[in-house]
Amino acid sequence: MRSQNVVISAPMSYTGSAKRLWRLTRLGPTWLRWALTIWLTVALVAVAWAAVTVWYVCAGWLMIPYRMIRRSQRRQRRDALALQERLTV
């Protein structure tokens, strides 16, 4: 279901960046997934977490109100998708 794949966490958070990048492991054939995609995804998550850490140290605390509004918008989008799925079943 599409509503279960919606990531609510902010892209510039540790959880949100990891969840978004981890979706790459669903692509491609099985052997390619293990050989390249998982290792590449782990490396990208490490790079993203380093960038998130720098972001938090430099200016992340200024964005708290904006992040709260955006999280609420993403949650509403997920809920709308779930409602649409329930109505079509």
Legacy VTK file of the C-alpha trace (Angstrom):
# vtk DataFile Version 3.0
C-alpha trace
ASCII
DATASET POLYDATA
POINTS 89 float
0.000 0.000 0.000
1.257 3.431 -0.881
0.297 4.994 2.451
2.606 2.609 4.309
5.566 3.779 2.215
5.196 7.456 3.146
8.082 8.660 5.302
6.886 11.182 7.869
10.275 11.992 9.352
12.018 15.085 7.992
14.568 14.554 5.226
17.183 16.384 7.284
16.796 14.055 10.275
18.704 10.869 10.934
15.632 8.661 10.686
14.121 10.430 7.689
17.306 10.420 5.636
17.964 6.747 6.402
14.399 5.678 5.550
14.439 7.567 2.270
17.812 6.165 1.236
16.949 2.649 2.387
14.133 2.592 -0.170
16.890 2.164 -2.779
17.313 -1.445 -1.639
13.939 -2.311 -3.170
15.280 -1.680 -6.672
16.844 -4.158 -9.042
17.349 -7.927 -9.021
18.307 -9.796 -5.859
22.006 -10.324 -6.645
22.434 -6.674 -7.590
20.626 -5.619 -4.438
23.124 -7.443 -2.236
26.213 -6.707 -4.268
25.819 -3.005 -4.847
22.683 -1.418 -3.546
22.920 -2.245 0.142
26.573 -1.223 0.430
25.916 1.924 -1.557
22.891 2.730 0.585
24.848 2.241 3.812
27.560 4.560 2.503
24.969 7.146 1.472
23.299 6.943 4.895
26.673 7.593 6.563
27.255 10.623 4.325
23.709 11.875 4.922
24.095 11.518 8.691
27.326 13.500 8.587
25.525 16.235 6.631
22.601 16.165 9.077
24.994 16.522 12.004
26.649 19.550 10.391
23.212 20.971 9.630
22.029 20.584 13.225
25.177 22.176 14.618
25.050 25.143 12.240
21.412 26.089 11.699
19.035 23.249 12.480
17.624 24.769 15.634
16.370 27.776 13.649
14.145 25.509 11.570
12.117 23.907 14.386
8.821 25.714 13.604
9.150 24.999 9.875
9.912 21.322 10.499
6.842 20.969 12.720
4.607 22.399 9.982
6.147 20.195 7.284
5.817 17.077 9.435
2.137 17.820 9.908
1.720 18.212 6.132
3.435 14.871 5.455
1.264 13.187 8.075
-1.888 14.629 6.509
-0.780 13.373 3.078
-0.222 9.874 4.477
-3.616 9.907 6.166
-5.301 11.070 2.941
-3.639 8.224 1.015
-4.758 5.715 3.638
-8.319 7.025 3.487
-8.306 6.824 -0.300
-7.060 3.216 -0.116
-9.791 2.277 2.361
-12.466 3.840 0.175
-11.310 2.043 -2.976
-11.151 -1.418 -1.371
LINES 1 90
89 0 1 2 3 4 5 6 7 8 9 10 11 12 13 14 15 16 17 18 19 20 21 22 23 24 25 26 27 28 29 30 31 32 33 34 35 36 37 38 39 40 41 42 43 44 45 46 47 48 49 50 51 52 53 54 55 56 57 58 59 60 61 62 63 64 65 66 67 68 69 70 71 72 73 74 75 76 77 78 79 80 81 82 83 84 85 86 87 88
